[in-house]
Amino acid sequence: MITLHLISHTHWDREWYKPYQAFRLQLIRLIDGLLEILARDRDYKFFMLDGQTIALEDYLEIRPEREAELRRHIRAGRILIGPWHILPDEFLVSPESTIRNLLEGARLCRDFGARMPVGYTPDPFGHIGQLPQILRGFGIEWAALRRGLSDEPCELWWQSPDGSRVLAAYLRDGYDNAAGLPTSDPILFAREVGVRRDSLRTHSAVRDLLLMHGTDHMEPPPDTSAAIRSAVGKLEGDRLIHSTLPKYFAAVSAAVRSRKIALPVVEGELRSPKRHHLLPGVLSSRMWIKQRNRECETLLERWAEPFSAFASYVAGKEPFSDPLVRNPSGALLAAWRLLMQNHPHDSICGCSIDEVHEEMKPRFAQVEQIGAEVARASLAALAAAVDTRAGAHPIVVFNPAAAQRTDRVEAEVHPPPEWDAFEIVDGAGAVIPHQAAGGAAAELINVVPSPAGLRGIVGNLHEGRAGNLALRGICFRREGDTLHVDAVMEENSSPDPEAWKRAMDGFREYLADLTIAKYHIRAGGEASAKAVFVAPAIPGLGWKTFHLRKKSVPPPAPVSIHPLARVFLPAAMRLAQTNFGKYWIGRLTQTQTAPVIENEFLRIEAARDGTLSLLDKRNGALYRGLNRFLDGGDCGDSYNYCPPARDSVIGARRRSVRVRKATVEQTLELDLEIAAPAALGPDRKERGKETVRIPISTRVTLVPGVPRAEIHTSVGNHAKDHRLRVHFPFGDGSSDEKPIARYDGHFEVVRRDGAPPADCSQWIERWRPEVPQRDFTDLSDARRGLMIANRGLPEVEVVQGREIALTLLRCVGWLSRDDFPSRTGHAGPMLPLPGAQMPGEWVFDYAVIPHQGDWQAASRAARAFEAPLRAVEEGAHKGILPSEGSFMEVTPPAFEISAVKSAADGRGILVRGWNATGETIRVRIRPWRAFVKAERINLAEERTGAMKIGHGGEVTFAVSGHEIRSVIFRLNEKL
């Protein structure tokens, strides 16, 4: 006898072809109706709320009066919730985002009383290879999924690279295979149940099958229980029950154990499009979303979380410390919850209507506002705790990477106004070359008040503060019967006590002077300069102090201007601001020598065709044709790229090149242009005849001491229906040795088989060579390697195994179409999407990192590129921290740190990392201070064991190949 488990559910796309609030009103109707069914029909036993808890919050914000009723059904097991907070796209969010998603889901499930212990992931567009290990880290041993598998059976083991495995239910016929059952027709209902049973039974090793009775936004049919009763005795001896996924998995697990069934094992990523649409084009739809998401994740994971955790221990316990420094956890949780609202697959993938994606922008902005302020306050508090007495005008540089690095940093500094120039020195007094650009002080106040008005201004100063402005300096100057008051105010800073005392003394004196007839009050920010320098050997997850020092500069010789030049100078300056003038200035200032920049590691030359030639001086490897822009047509939609049948791929033409060599930075600036077809032709089989200009400006920068070429590219997109990529060949193909391709993934560096299948013509979707990446893609052999790092550009292809093609833009006009060969059938409604054509100006950042065959060392340069150093200007003072140090020393580098944060329970600092190799490694973590205890915890932040702390405060432990490991350091049990 076969037991058929009917799972009543809905799949809830929070926003997609309608905006969030429109779908939320449908959710209100759905849950209202569900509660009414549960109240009147005891035989309607179970309903699964799509595995995501955010639906509960969306509902209760509108229906708070039904919370007790909802909680009662959840605790009784009639409504199943979790384990997720939202159903994400796994490849387009960071692995830490996936963990925070499950943490938030677990928190809400605890609050409501129960969590469904199944990794239910019905609709993401493929699955990351480490998801089984992540699920096991939350105590979840079962998973149910649809996309990414091909002809596997209904039951299988899914295994991560470390060996962790979960029992997986393959939803072969979809998460909606029983959605169309006619519950109002008993005879037809039983017949259709039999049809669905027969479709699955030959693909199952057990006698339990899943009938998923729900689909997108489907409300529960009220006659479900009656239909189930009507099927009794009509299923050829089989049994249909109203069930749940946990009950199904319990039955399957018992059968596998008792019958010793050897289920097949599937390892790693699931990205097959054979049976279900994979929809890989979402990797590059609306690229701005991917860039903004990566910026926000980097801000939270690399800056706000780790440095707020350090600051809460270093400075947060001090009297009168910033409350945000003492306890940043609420702000950070709010930021993560906002960011997760942009992570559902229809949102982050860019495959929704334009209105949906416009509403994502303020969420990203709010995440950035919270993260930036938490990071700023934390770094300021830490800098204030550093002993900076070694010199005047200190600058504290912070490194968010786990490894020591030498890298470029930009610092805003405020040298004394009487200094003609300054230099930057390290703790030993050695000069660090820098380049600086001055900045004028911003005027905040310029008023002429009456004596009463002046008293009001003074009254608004409380302990040297006026709102978020702090008094940093003041000067009184009398001219006849007029008193001039010049004040220096600074946002989000601490008042200068001496300046505050001078201010109060001065105002008391001059307000009592009846001979003063007029007051002129001016307040502004301090004059500042941007100092760019290469900061050497900044400790990993640490800091290092530098200082400004006055530098004497001889006065410049006077410059004489010919009288005729004085006449034409104003007109020439106006002409220089026009496009025509800029063009001719570019032509006239082009270098007459070879357009070359270089440092001690790399030499880069701009070729006549607009590409770059790069020489790696360390091993003599020469790479030609780098940074080649190629633009081709796209007749697909927001889900799938498809070149038109008669495509034309067009390269960029070089218009001008400039070389700029400053003290620190050497820069190649290239202006290029693509004459691209304006759109597809009427039949969408080829690109149209009309052309438009796509201007491209690309800036390549080298600095001393850094073996990485950073590229900043801006594109003015005036075309439609096209894809723009930038290419980086590994070589000319003359070598017989084919390089190995590696892709930065989610808690792993992935090697993928780039060979196409022999025949995919009958697949539901054609195979495509474009694949996901995170921070980098690398090609290397035993002697040399070429790594391309990026910031928020997740789509890449290794062309014929020897060329990295990085997608910058993919511009389409439809949510879904069904008239192109890349995919069979629609993936959504056929709606026009003007915004998905990506009109306007866009910027992209990526880097070229050649190496000598050690991709792991190069990967550290890629991680550094993702999160540049930051600098904080500070006063000279004592401190509890030395002038340089590391908050967390981590070795070896193969243990990649993914998170440093305050523990969820507020009682320690969590450090999480993963083994980037397949071999067991010995890891050592040493905090900057002694902690009372250290514990091993799982991903749910539950204690799994004690750890021994060494004499130096360090912990040492073994980490298996590809294993994710979390450690928590605690001061005491009551923190």
Summary of the structure (lengths in Angstrom):
residues: 975
radius of gyration: 31.5
end to end distance: 56.5
largest distance: 109.1
contacts: 3373
relative contact order: 0.11
helix: 26%
strand: 34%
